Amino acid sequence: MQFYQVDAFADALFKGNPAAVMKLEAFLSDDMMQRIATENNLSETAYVVPSGDHFKLRWFTPTVEIDFCGHATVATAHVMASEYGLTPPFAFETKVGRLSVDIIDERYVLDAPISRAVPTDVTAQMRAAFPVPIETAFTAGNNLYLVFENTDEVAAIEPDMSKIIPLSDHGVGITAKGEGEYDCVSRFFVPAEGIDEDPVTGSAHAAIGPYWAARLGKTTLKAYQASKRGGILWLEVGKERLTISGHAVTYMKAEITGL
């Protein structure tokens, strides 16, 4: 049983966000897919199954199945095109509806629904987890996002994961207005689901992108996720959907034995 490991939102190895991708004829049992994802110990393992003119796609962290993962969707499209020789665009049926990925100007372009920001109060608990100047906070889906006043502190902060876990059932993002070539910067933490820090998070930018597009009065953004691996995302924000674009490279092709 073959699988691939891909660095998504990266133009070279050891950058971006790694994901495992397994192309199957039919989904394995939920228990087996979770066991494989736990063994892989990557932020996501994607399972993709052909279904007529599209694909069914599911994603698992080391501990749970999740509803939406941007970087693993990009990784899946990369595997379909570069390893199996299939022709884009690719349509994926997922828990958040139909997603599509095309290849334009050597970038994988993911079309996805916008995750709308809902303002929320900045609490003492949030300030304890992130003891830097916080401008505002919002939720989007099941994630919390904190907007820092200073760009440099997004990359510099070293948060205590035990203080992040109570803030959200899923993820906690931090973001700030960018400088130089980047319109915004961010990081994303998911310790509640077995991922201390997600290196580059496509799904988070379905919320971060529209937030900064509204604040900056722009529809085209260049975003940087300032994890240790780092990654660049190009965003085009519409009224209901946005595109999230980036590069991807194959790191490994492997064979699972013993199943």
Secondary structure, DSSP 8 states (H G I E B T S, - for coil): -EEEEEEES-SSTTSSEEEEEEE-SS---HHHHHHHHHHHTSSEEEEEEEETTEEEEEEE-SS-EES--HHHHHHHHHIIIIIT---S-EEEEETTEEEEEEEETTEEEEEEE----EEE---HHHHHHS-S-EEEEEEETTEEEEEES-HHHHHH----HHHHGGG-SS-EEEEEE--TT-SEEEEEEEGGGTEEEESS-HHHHHHHHHHHHHHHT-SEEEEEE-SSS-EEEEEEE-SSEEEEEE-EEEEEEEE----
